[in-house]
């Protein structure tokens, strides 16, 4: 699964880890996040994320 980086603050969403601050369980692909999901670090919307290797 691909990781995604927030263009606003540099936070990296790792699907293998998930994100406890937004109640996102481990194993949740970025593509499956709800449209209202936001960066837990800066609050940027999901559209501010880009895939990284």
GROMACS elastic network, one bead per residue, 0.5 to 0.9 nm:
[ bonds ]
;  ai    aj funct       b0    kb
    1    14     6  0.82454   500
    1    15     6  0.65628   500
    1    16     6  0.74729   500
    1    27     6  0.85150   500
    1    28     6  0.89659   500
    1    29     6  0.64755   500
    1    30     6  0.83344   500
    2    13     6  0.89254   500
    2    14     6  0.74077   500
    2    15     6  0.72542   500
    2    29     6  0.76430   500
    2    30     6  0.76581   500
    2    51     6  0.66130   500
    2    52     6  0.68586   500
    2    53     6  0.68323   500
    3    12     6  0.67070   500
    3    13     6  0.56297   500
    3    15     6  0.64727   500
    3    16     6  0.87363   500
    3    29     6  0.86050   500
    3    30     6  0.75887   500
    3    50     6  0.85701   500
    3    51     6  0.59608   500
    3    52     6  0.56957   500
    3    53     6  0.68673   500
    4    11     6  0.83301   500
    4    12     6  0.55732   500
    4    13     6  0.51675   500
    4    14     6  0.68789   500
    4    15     6  0.86548   500
    4    30     6  0.73521   500
    4    49     6  0.58753   500
    4    50     6  0.53112   500
    4    52     6  0.55371   500
    4    53     6  0.84919   500
    5     8     6  0.88112   500
    5     9     6  0.84561   500
    5    10     6  0.57843   500
    5    11     6  0.56439   500
    5    13     6  0.62696   500
    5    14     6  0.89230   500
    5    48     6  0.83008   500
    5    49     6  0.52173   500
    5    50     6  0.53714   500
    5    51     6  0.63126   500
    5    52     6  0.65818   500
    6     9     6  0.57845   500
    6    11     6  0.52151   500
    6    12     6  0.63503   500
    6    13     6  0.79987   500
    6    39     6  0.71243   500
    6    42     6  0.88631   500
    6    44     6  0.75392   500
    6    45     6  0.88445   500
    6    46     6  0.82753   500
    6    47     6  0.88715   500
    6    48     6  0.57464   500
    6    50     6  0.66045   500
    7    10     6  0.58271   500
    7    11     6  0.80717   500
    7    44     6  0.86573   500
    7    48     6  0.56122   500
    7    49     6  0.57940   500
    7    50     6  0.69875   500
    8    11     6  0.82474   500
    8    42     6  0.75269   500
    8    44     6  0.68760   500
    8    48     6  0.68794   500
    8    49     6  0.83159   500
    9    39     6  0.88390   500
    9    41     6  0.75053   500
    9    42     6  0.65273   500
    9    44     6  0.84864   500
   10    41     6  0.89810   500
   11    39     6  0.73995   500
   11    40     6  0.82536   500
   11    41     6  0.66965   500
   11    42     6  0.83585   500
   12    49     6  0.87113   500
   12    52     6  0.88330   500
   13    16     6  0.89232   500
   13    17     6  0.81041   500
   13    18     6  0.71870   500
   13    19     6  0.74988   500
   13    30     6  0.76978   500
   13    39     6  0.84538   500
   13    49     6  0.88305   500
   14    17     6  0.54857   500
   14    18     6  0.60872   500
   14    19     6  0.80662   500
   14    26     6  0.85492   500
   14    27     6  0.88087   500
   14    28     6  0.88435   500
   14    29     6  0.84253   500
   14    30     6  0.82480   500
   15    19     6  0.81491   500
   15    24     6  0.89037   500
   15    25     6  0.84161   500
   15    26     6  0.61088   500
   15    27     6  0.53066   500
   15    28     6  0.52374   500
   15    29     6  0.52131   500
   15    30     6  0.64580   500
   16    25     6  0.87100   500
   16    26     6  0.51592   500
   16    28     6  0.71172   500
   16    29     6  0.80497   500
   17    20     6  0.87219   500
   17    24     6  0.88831   500
   17    25     6  0.74760   500
   17    27     6  0.67952   500
   17    28     6  0.83998   500
   18    22     6  0.87917   500
   18    23     6  0.81457   500
   18    24     6  0.52416   500
   18    27     6  0.63630   500
   18    28     6  0.62161   500
   18    29     6  0.84714   500
   19    22     6  0.57165   500
   19    23     6  0.61758   500
   19    25     6  0.64727   500
   19    26     6  0.72645   500
   19    40     6  0.80499   500
   20    24     6  0.57667   500
   20    25     6  0.69066   500
   20    26     6  0.86714   500
   21    24     6  0.75981   500
   21    40     6  0.64456   500
   22    25     6  0.88460   500
   22    37     6  0.77792   500
   22    38     6  0.81439   500
   22    39     6  0.86474   500
   22    40     6  0.67497   500
   24    27     6  0.87525   500
   24    28     6  0.68989   500
   24    33     6  0.81213   500
   25    28     6  0.61050   500
   26    29     6  0.87518   500
   28    31     6  0.82724   500
   28    32     6  0.65161   500
   28    33     6  0.72636   500
   29    32     6  0.53646   500
   29    33     6  0.69888   500
   30    33     6  0.54135   500
   30    34     6  0.89779   500
   31    34     6  0.83362   500
   32    35     6  0.89265   500
   33    36     6  0.82253   500
   33    37     6  0.63815   500
   33    46     6  0.84492   500
   34    37     6  0.54034   500
   34    46     6  0.86006   500
   35    38     6  0.84122   500
   35    45     6  0.82537   500
   35    46     6  0.66952   500
   35    47     6  0.86699   500
   36    45     6  0.71769   500
   36    46     6  0.72521   500
   37    40     6  0.88290   500
   37    43     6  0.89489   500
   37    44     6  0.88977   500
   37    45     6  0.66651   500
   37    46     6  0.60258   500
   38    41     6  0.86849   500
   38    42     6  0.82181   500
   38    43     6  0.53047   500
   38    44     6  0.54819   500
   38    46     6  0.55617   500
   38    47     6  0.89740   500
   39    42     6  0.56781   500
   39    44     6  0.51242   500
   39    45     6  0.64325   500
   39    46     6  0.71357   500
   39    48     6  0.87542   500
   39    49     6  0.86891   500
   40    43     6  0.57696   500
   40    44     6  0.81365   500
   41    44     6  0.82498   500
   44    47     6  0.80085   500
   44    48     6  0.63183   500
   44    49     6  0.84986   500
   45    48     6  0.56869   500
   45    49     6  0.78357   500
   46    49     6  0.58097   500
   47    50     6  0.80820   500
